[in-house]
Amino acid sequence: MAMRRKKEGFRAKNAKKGNEEFGEKKKPRHLEGVRDIDPHDYDLLRRFVTTHGKILPARLTGATAKQQRQIQHAIRRARVMGMLP
């Protein structure tokens, strides 16, 4: 059985300073200028839902974890009210 070689220092050797290797930090492009996420704001919530009604993940929307929780909570409330699928 072949043994895999352990890559020692791979991260330290290949990592660049800061976050240059991975690019800029994502910014919440859908949440520019929005302070509160309201479950009654259909136009805002529609941006975070696919055509099939699924909630888009934070890695695609660029939202922070806190913002993503607020979005998820608002979408679920809007579904109960019958405003979203």
C-alpha positions in Angstrom: 0.0 0.0 0.0 1.5 3.3 -1.0 2.0 5.9 1.7 1.2 9.5 1.1 3.9 12.0 1.8 3.0 14.7 4.3 3.3 18.2 3.0 5.0 20.0 5.7 4.9 23.8 5.7 2.7 23.9 2.6 0.7 26.7 4.0 3.6 28.8 5.2 5.6 28.2 2.1 2.9 29.0 -0.4 0.7 31.5 1.5 1.1 35.1 0.6 0.9 38.1 2.9 -2.6 39.0 3.9 -5.4 37.7 1.8 -3.9 38.3 -1.6 -3.9 34.7 -2.6 -7.7 34.4 -2.2 -8.6 37.9 -3.5 -10.6 40.6 -1.8 -13.0 39.9 1.0 -16.5 39.6 -0.3 -18.9 42.5 0.4 -22.6 42.1 0.8 -23.6 43.4 -2.6 -27.3 43.0 -2.0 -27.2 44.7 1.4 -25.7 48.1 0.4 -27.3 50.7 2.6 -29.7 48.3 4.3 -29.7 48.5 8.1 -32.7 46.3 9.0 -34.0 43.3 7.2 -37.8 43.5 7.3 -40.0 40.4 6.5 -42.5 42.8 4.7 -39.8 44.0 2.3 -40.5 41.6 -0.6 -38.1 43.2 -3.1 -35.1 42.8 -0.8 -35.9 39.3 0.2 -36.5 38.2 -3.3 -32.8 38.8 -4.0 -31.9 36.1 -1.5 -34.2 33.4 -2.9 -33.7 31.2 -6.0 -36.4 30.7 -8.6 -37.3 27.4 -6.8 -37.7 29.2 -3.5 -34.4 28.1 -1.8 -32.4 30.5 0.3 -29.1 31.4 -1.2 -26.0 30.7 0.9 -23.8 33.5 2.4 -20.9 32.5 0.2 -22.9 33.5 -2.9 -24.6 36.6 -1.5 -21.5 37.9 0.4 -23.5 38.4 3.6 -21.9 38.0 7.0 -23.1 35.3 9.4 -25.2 37.7 11.4 -26.8 39.2 8.2 -27.4 35.7 6.9 -29.3 34.7 10.1 -31.4 37.9 9.8 -32.1 37.1 6.1 -33.1 33.5 6.9 -35.3 34.6 9.8 -37.1 37.2 7.6 -37.6 34.8 4.7 -39.1 32.2 7.0 -41.5 34.8 8.4 -42.4 36.0 4.9 -43.2 32.4 3.9 -45.5 32.0 6.9 -47.3 35.3 5.9 -47.6 34.0 2.3 -45.4 36.6 0.7 -42.7 34.2 -0.5 -42.8 30.7 -1.9 
